[in-house]
């Protein structure tokens, strides 16, 4: 994998990094919770001391999506089906306290609160593209924990073949869960080798800021070569299992949503083409971009699927 260190001023608006002491103040502008101050100081203190750095695949020609677009245009059905619903309703979600358990086919199961997780795991900033099946994409500077570092800590045993992720179920605050359109809680899965790939991260921030609630706070999955519906948000549990998990969208509509969800422009969604995409925030008059195989990460991940029929295993 080609890794390039990029000065923070080249990937993020300079004012975000001018004074790290104002991190919590800036965070409040995004999250706006009445309990934010105590929560931020308690659960995200480690992010306040982050150095300004980035490790990213070379993407000098790609403009970063704006913070406004990233935080106001989302798929997050726990809060509704409209792209604006997460921004409008996610603030109701209480994420303090928060813990995450790692269990199943492991020799050292763990349950960590978020503060422990951030203190014990390495944090990196990476620029990744997010591609959704509806034909839109973003380029986002994430702050995250390499998933392989966490999985190595729990020591998967010989029965572990897949990793299942489970999100929060709380209909009183996640108002979209009052609708039975999906089987809650949201679940997702990866093959173990996909989960251990160095590109796979658990994101806890973006654009130098703590992850906003509408983007999956406090912790979400990011797998940059797969479609966005694999990016499960508000994770509470990670299980290592022997059999392939049946994820939420597979269960809801297996003809349209397969387990792998690799970005493959040669395989159309039954209701639309996947060959092109449009960056969120761009004018409708802007020419659409050609969708790249594996979302542009073919060099790094194609070997994981050698010999597989990617039309069948979609």
N, C-alpha and C positions, 0 to 999 in steps of 0.2 A: 504494500500500500504506500502511495506517495503522500508524505506528510510535509507540509510547509508551515513554518512559523511566520505569522504575519503581525506586524505592529498593530496594537489595538486601534490606533487612530485611523488605520486603513480599513477596518471592518465595521467600526461602530462610530456613530456621531461622537465627536470629541468631548462634548459637554458632559456626556454620561460618565466619563472617566476623570474629569478634571479634579474632583474632590471626592474620594471614596468615603469620607466621613458623612457625606450627604446621601449615602446609599439608602438608608432606611427612610429618609424623607422622600426621596424620589420614588421608592417602592410604594409609599402611601398614596401617591398620585394615581397609581395603577390599581391597587387593591382596595383602598378606601374603606377598610373594615374598622369598626369601633374598637375591636380588640387587637388591631394590627400591631401596635407598638410592642405589647408584651409578646405577641406571637412571633414577630420578626426577630426580636432580640433573643427569644428563647430557642426557636427552631431553626433559624437561618443565620446565626451568628457567624458560622464558618464562611458564608458567602461574603460577608462584609470585609474579610481580610484577603479575598482573592487577588492575586496579582493580575495585572492587565495583560492577558496573553490570549493567543488563539492557536489551535492546531486544526488545520482544515485542508481538504483536498483542494488543489489549485482550481480556483473559479474566478480569476481576476476579471473576466468579461461579464460576469453575472452581477447585476445590481441587487443589493439586499432589499427585501421587502420592507416597507415602512413599519414602524412599531404600531402605528394606528391600524394598518391593515391586518397585521398579525394578530392583534388583540381584539378586533371587532368583527372579523369574518371567519367563522369557525363552524365545523361540524362537531357537535357535542350533544347528542340526542337526549342525554339525561336532563337537559334544560330546554328541549324543544327542537323542532325540525327546521326552523328558520336559521339562516346563517348568523342572524343578529341575536338570537335567543340567548346564547351563552353569555354574551356581553351584558344583556339586559337582566339576566336572572341568576347568574352564577354567584353573585355577591352574597346571596342568601346561604351559601354553603359554609358551614363551620369546619375549618381544617386545623383547629387547635383544640386538643392534641391530635397527633397523627402517628400511627405506627404501621410498620409493614413486616409481615412474617414471610420467611423463606422456609419451606417444608417439603415433605414428600420423600423422594428417593435421594436423600442426602445423609451424610454421616454426622453433620454438625448443624442441625436446624437452628434458626435464629429468629428472634423477634426484636426489632429495633425501633425505637422512636426516631423521628426524623433527624433530630439533633445528633443522635448517636451515629446514624447512617452517614450524614454529611461529614462528621468528624473522622470517621474511620475509613472512608472511601476516598480515592483520588477524584478530583474535580477537574474537568477540562472544558474548554470552550471550542466549539466546532461549528463551522458553517455547513449546513445541510439544506438540500432542497426537500420540500414537502410536496408530494404529488397526490392529488385526489382523483377518484374515478370520474368525477363530474367534469373533468377537463381543466381544472384550475391548479395553480402551483404557487409556491412561495419559496423564497430563499431566506433562511433564518439562522442567526447566530445563537446556537443553543449553549447553555451551561449544563453539563451532565456528568454522570458517573458511568464509566464503561461497565456494561452489565457483566462482562466476564470476570471483572475484579470481585464483584459481589458473589457470583456463583462459585468461584474458586474458594471463597471464604467458607462456604457451607459444604464443600467437598462432595459433589455428585457421585453417587455409587453406580455400579454397573447396570442397574435397571433404568437409569435416567436416559431417556431418548428424546423427550420433549420438555418444553417449559410452558406452563400454563399461568396466565396472569388473570387476576380477579380484581375488579373495580369495586368502588363503594356502592352500596344500595341504601339510599336514604330519601324516599319519596317526599318526606316532609320538607326537604330543602332542595332536592333535585327534582323539580316539578315535572320534568318530562317523564319521569319514572311512574307517574300516576297513570300514564297511558301504557297499555299492554302491547304496543306495537313491536316491542322487543322483549326478550326474556331477560329480565334483570336479576342479578347484577351483570354488567357487561363483562364478557370474558374473551380472552384472546390467547393465541399460542404461537410458539416458534419451535422449530426443530432445535435440538441442543446445539448443533454446530452453528446455526444461525444466531442463536442467543450468545454464543461464545465469540462470535466474530468481532474484531476490534471496532467496527463501525457502529455496532449496536450500543445505544446508551439509554440510561434512565435520566431524563431531563428534569432538572430542578430550577432552571432559570432560562431566560432568553434576553438578548440585547443587553447583557450586563446587569439584568435585574432579576429578582426572584420571580419565579413562574407565576403569572396571573391565574386566578381561579378559572377564567373562561378558557384558558389554554391547558388545563389539566392539573393545576396545583393540587397537592404539593409535589407530586412526582408522577411522571408519565413515561411511556415507552416511545423511543424514536428509532426506527429502522429505515434508513434513508433510501434503500433500493426497493421498498415496498410501498403500496398505496396507503394513503393516510388512515384508512379504517383499521389498520394494524396497530395504530399508535394509541393504545389504550391509555386512558387518563385516570387520575385519582386512584392509583393502584394501592390496594390494601394487602394483597397476598400474592406470593409467587410460589407455585408448586412445580417440582420436577417429577415427571410422570413417565411411565413406560409406553402408554398408548397415546396416539394423536388426540389432542383436545378438540372438541367440537366448539368452535368459537361462536360468538353471538350472531354474526352475520351469516355464517355457514348454516346455522340452525334456522335462521329466519328465511333465507333464500339461497339454498345451495346451488341453484342453477346460475346464479349471478355472482356469487361470492365464494371463492375457493379458499382452501387453507393457506396456500402460499402467498397469494396476493402480490407476486412480483410484478413490477412495472414492465409490461410487455406490449408495446404498441401494435404487435401483430395479432393480438387477441382482443377483439372488440368486446366491450360490455354489450349484453343483448339489446340495450336500448340506446347506445351511442358509440361512436368511434373513440378509440383511445390513441389515435395516431398523432394528434396535436394537443396543445395545451395553451392556456393563457395565464399570465401572471396576474395575480390579484392586484388591483389598483391601476392596471393599464387600461387605456381607452379601448373601446370595442373596435376602433379603427386601426389599432395596432395589429400587425400581422401575427397570427398565432405561431407558436414555436413547435418544431417537430419534436415529438416525445422520444426520448432516448431509451434504449434497452436498459433495464435495471436502473432507470432514472439517472443514467449517466455513470453508474458505479460498476459497469460490466467488468472492467479490468480487475476489480477487487473481489467480486462475489460470484462471477460466472462459474468458477470451479466447483461451487457448492452444488450445482445442479447438472453437472456433467452426466450425460447419458439419459437425462430425464426428458420426457415429452412435455414441454412447457405449454402446449396447447391443452393437454389433458390435465396436468397438474397446475392449475391456474390459481 
